[in-house]
Amino acid sequence: MPGIVLGRREFGIGITAFGVTAGLLSKPDSAAALGGMADDHFALVDPELIEAVKALPDFTVTAQSLPLVRKRPPFPTAPAPALQPQFRTIPGSRGAPDVRVMVIDGTDGKSASPAYLHMHGGGFVGGRVDQYPAAYQALAAACGCLIVSVDYRLAPEVRFPGALEDNYAALRWLHGHAAELGIDPSRIAIGGESAGGGHAAMLAIAARDRGEFPISFQMLIYPMLDDRTGSTLSVPPHVGRFIWNTASNRFGWGALLGQSPGLNKVPNGSVPARLEDLAGLPPTFISVGGLDLFAGEDITYASRLNAAGVPVELLVVPGAYHAFDALAPTARVSKQFRAACIAALKRGLGLA
């Protein structure tokens, strides 16, 4: 998931999934669990990112803490003249409930405009479509596109493929209502942060395999791609210390899959990193911090996409932890990161 922010927050393209009031959650990742490096585990962190993360307690998302995680109210929308979000209910997939979406129209009434289908973060178990609307008001204005963000169903109440079908329903709706919405169906990009990036990767795979609705580009911001990370695949001791740790990762994936993460078999299409054939997926932008728990899996996925003949751009930010751009939005690296993501989306939408 895009990291859990405790306390104040400014919006940016790399948004967090949800916030938790400091001190409410347990601190299972003790100094001993972090390899006994309590005194120097900030040594590799970019200096501008240290203060923000030092203000946070250690915590883990568990079944017990999840209700607290979900209680965080949404942040306010940016007032007019900023683009105002609209909420719609669209038909769900066959046998599934209708889906709520947030729509922000930055096209200025132009026809055949591009669209960005977004999936929010939250570790598969949290977050909400309207948690940080100001970030997407700004993004829609910056790119001059239509943004549709999906209020997909959360695990563990709904396991895979429930959320995938909700996201696929939104993709179907965009294509089916392209003329009404004033968008070009050949310029529909998808993406998201953390778990949202994982959901976007799952959607790209499903769209390729079903062959119904093309996707022009996918933007995966510190995406959650591999259930084995932190279970059967170990990570270096300096990785995944902050915001989203291995225990949270195991809980999130277990909730989505309905089984222990890292088992030999997973539901088909549920874990992007487990897919054997990546050929035919849309051009991809992947960005991640070097200290993020997902760094290794994201780098590997980018390499495999490249090997499969998929155009891919990979951005790895040294000294950056999960959701650093949201936690420290004024840091130089955060500004550069957000600018790179916006530029990549513009290229993917044919705007640059």
NUTORLO-543733 format. One record per residue (C-alpha): residue in three letters; x, y, z. Coordinates in steps of 0.2 Angstrom, whole numbers, plus 5000, padded with zeros to 4 digits. Example, Ala and Ser with C-alpha at 12.3 -4.5 7.8 and 13.67 -1.06 7.14 Angstrom:
residues 2
ala506249785039/ser506849955036/
***
This chain:
residues 352
met500050005000/pro500550184998/gly501250215016/ile500150255031/val500450435035/leu500250495053/gly499950675056/arg499950815043/arg499950785025/glu500150895009/phe499550814992/gly500650754978/ile500550634964/gly501150494975/ile499750494988/thr499550385003/ala498150265005/phe497550315022/gly498150395039/val498250325056/thr498350435072/ala500050415080/gly500150295095/leu498550195091/leu499450045083/ser500649915091/lys502449925087/pro502949745083/asp504449795073/ser505649825088/ala507449875086/ala507949695088/ala506749645074/leu507649775063/gly509249695065/gly509849785081/met510249945071/ala509050065080/asp510450195081/asp510950205063/his509450135053/phe509250315046/ala510950315039/leu510450275021/val508950385021/asp509050545010/pro509350685023/glu507850785018/leu506750635021/ile507350595039/glu506350715049/ala504650665042/val504950475045/lys505750495062/ala504050575068/leu503150415065/pro503050265077/asp503350085071/phe501750005067/thr501049855057/val499349835049/thr498449685056/ala496749615058/gln496649705074/ser497249875068/leu496349875052/pro494749955059/leu495750095065/val496550115048/arg494850125040/lys494150255051/arg495250395044/pro494150535036/pro494550595019/phe495550755016/pro494550895009/thr494450934991/ala495351084984/pro494051224982/ala493551304966/pro494251364954/ala495151194956/leu494251054946/gln492850974956/pro492650794958/gln491050704953/phe490450534960/arg489550414949/thr488950234950/ile489350124935/pro488749944932/gly489849814939/ser490449654931/arg489249514928/gly488649454945/ala489549594955/pro488849744963/asp488849924954/val490450014956/arg490750194963/val491950304954/met492650474957/val492750574940/ile493850734938/asp493750814921/gly495250914916/thr494950904898/asp494151084897/gly492851014886/lys494050954872/ser493450804862/ala494550644860/ser495450684876/pro496550554885/ala495950474901/tyr496850404916/leu496050254926/his496650264943/met496650134958/his497050194975/gly498250124987/gly497950045004/gly498849875005/phe497349784997/val496349815014/gly496149995016/gly496050165007/arg494650244999/val494250324982/asp494050504989/gln495450495002/tyr496550624994/pro495450714980/ala496550864979/ala498050764973/tyr496950714958/gln496150884955/ala497950944953/leu498450794942/ala496950814930/ala497350994928/ala499250964925/cys498850834912/gly497250904904/cys496450734905/leu494950644912/ile495350544928/val494250404934/ser494750334951/val493850164956/asp493150134973/tyr493449944972/arg492949824985/leu494249784999/ala495049625006/pro494849525017/glu492949555015/val493049524996/arg494549424990/phe495349414973/pro494649434959/gly493349554967/ala494349714966/leu494949664949/glu493249644942/asp492749814949/asn494249894940/tyr493849794924/ala492049864925/ala492750044926/leu493850004911/arg492349934901/trp491350084906/leu492650204900/his492750124883/gly490850104881/his490550284886/ala492050364877/ala491050474866/glu489950534880/leu491450574891/gly492350654877/ile493850534877/asp494950444865/pro494750254869/ser496550234861/arg497250344874/ile496650264891/ala498050244903/ile497950154920/gly498950164936/gly499050184955/glu500150184970/ser500750034980/ala499249914981/gly498450024968/gly499949994957/gly499749814960/his497849824955/ala498349914939/ala499649784935/met498249644937/leu497049744927/ala498349764913/ile498649574913/ala496749544913/ala496449664899/arg497849584888/asp497149414891/arg495349454888/gly495749554873/glu494249664874/phe494849844879/pro496549904875/ile497650004887/ser498850124880/phe500050144896/gln500250094914/met500950204928/leu501450094943/ile502050204957/tyr502950094970/pro501849954966/met501449804976/leu501749664964/asp502449504973/asp501649404988/arg503249324991/thr504149474997/gly504449455016/ser503849275016/thr504749155004/leu505849304997/ser506949385010/val507449575008/pro509049665014/pro508949725031/his508949905026/val507449885015/gly505649895021/arg506049975038/phe504850125036/ile502950145033/trp502649965026/asn503549825033/thr503549635029/ala502249595042/ser501049715035/asn501449645017/arg501049475023/phe499349525030/gly498849625015/trp499249485002/gly498549355013/ala496949455015/leu496849474996/leu497249294991/gly496349205005/gln497949105009/ser499649125016/pro500749225004/gly502149134996/leu501348974993/asn501748874977/lys500148914969/val499149074968/pro497549114959/asn497849154941/gly498149334937/ser498249384956/val500049414958/pro500849504943/ala502649454948/arg502149274946/leu501549284928/glu502649184917/asp502349284901/leu502349474901/ala502349504883/gly501049604876/leu500749714891/pro500649904888/pro502150024889/thr502550044908/phe503250174920/ile503850104937/ser504450214951/val505050164968/gly506150224982/gly507750124985/leu507350085003/asp505550034999/leu505049855003/phe504449844985/ala506149904977/gly506749724973/glu505149664966/asp504849824956/ile506549824948/thr506349634944/tyr504749664936/ala505449804925/ser506849694920/arg505649554915/leu504549674906/asn506049744896/ala506549564892/ala504849524886/gly504949674873/val503849794883/pro504449974883/val504750014901/glu505450154911/leu506150124928/leu506450264941/val507350214958/val507550354970/pro509150324982/gly508750355000/ala506850354998/tyr505650245008/his503850195004/ala502750345000/phe504150465004/asp503450594992/ala501850605002/leu502650605019/ala503950745014/pro503150834999/thr504350985000/ala505950884999/arg506950904983/val506850714979/ser504950714982/lys504750864970/gln505850784957/phe504950614959/arg503150694956/ala503750794941/ala504450634934/cys502850534937/ile501850684929/ala502950684914/ala502850504912/leu500950504912/lys500950644899/arg502050544888/gly500950384890/leu499450484886/gly500250564870/leu500350734877/ala502250754876/
***
